[in-house]
Amino acid sequence: MILYYFILAFGVLLAIYTASNFLRTKRQINPLDRASDTLADIGRSIKAKFILWQFYFVAGNPKNLIRNILITLVVFVAMFYANDLFLQMARYIFIPLFWLLFVLLVWKWGQRRNRLIFENSFPEVIQILNSATTAGAGLLQALERCGQDVTGQLGGEFKRIHKRLAIGEDAGAVFEDSYTRYPYKEFYFFVTIVRVNLDKGGQMREVISRLGRVIADSKKMEQKKKAMTSEARISAMIVGSFPICFFIFMKITMPENFDFVINNPDGRIVLYYVLGSEALGMFIIWWLMRKAS
């Protein structure tokens, strides 16, 4: 028994000694203290995520801020009273849960909306750039035409890009800021092409034409994947709607059972189980569909 403890202690000391030598060697190779850099990177990442969430919340237009805040407050009040009447969840649980779900909903809905806007408008940007460079216009003039001819949110983005480049801001900072709002591989390729053209020059028209063809092929492939998974997605929506429809049906035809589920503590356990299992099942289906597509 003593020999066992001796071997165990020797192993722990050997692991500590090896770890200390590794850290010492790592500090000799890279003497800079990376702890502060890591914290700074985390802070910058959180700040960037918060700015992007604000961008999603106002749908790319700061004029929508007050309207969206009022809508959010109205929805919160309605859900608050609906919880008191039906779910009767404790308020200290309901309020944080509502705001957490609200933040996640704005984030996911904003990502989806932003992606759709980008996919619908970016091919037009490529066409305008291609025609402008073919006609002999410079890059700044081509970007200005994109801002003028492309309508909607993406057109406003190119107006900001042209304005900032025209007053002499660093191209890297301008496009990096724009990429945080549209973090898509197509836009990354476009930004890379533009920055290389600004730094080195070259035949931009041919590269833009190839990028346009790649985007068109990618869009066709995405539509094909959506068509192949449409049946499974619709089936998941139908199955997910069954508990809600049954809940309404029970309210109308079986009010005593509905009252038991809503007002009785034992019934609320069943209700919370149904809601939780429904949410878990929908999450699993979403995860599988995301992996498949």
Secondary structure, 3 states (H helix, E strand, C coil): CHHHHHHHHHHHHHHHHHHHHHHHHHHHHCCCCHHHHHHHHHHHHHHHHHHHHHHHHCCCCHHHHHHHHHHHHHHHHHHHHHHHHHHCCCHHHHHHHHHHHHHHHHHHHHHHHHHHHHHHHHHHHHHHHHHHHHCCCCHHHHHHHHHHHCCCHHHHHHHHHHHHHHCCCCHHHHHHHHHHHCCCHHHHHHHHHHHHHHHHCCCHHHHHHHHHHHHHHHHHHHHHHHHHHHHHHHHHHHHHHHHHHHHHHHHHHCHHHHHHHHHCHHHHHHHHHHHHHHHHHHHHHHHHHHHHC
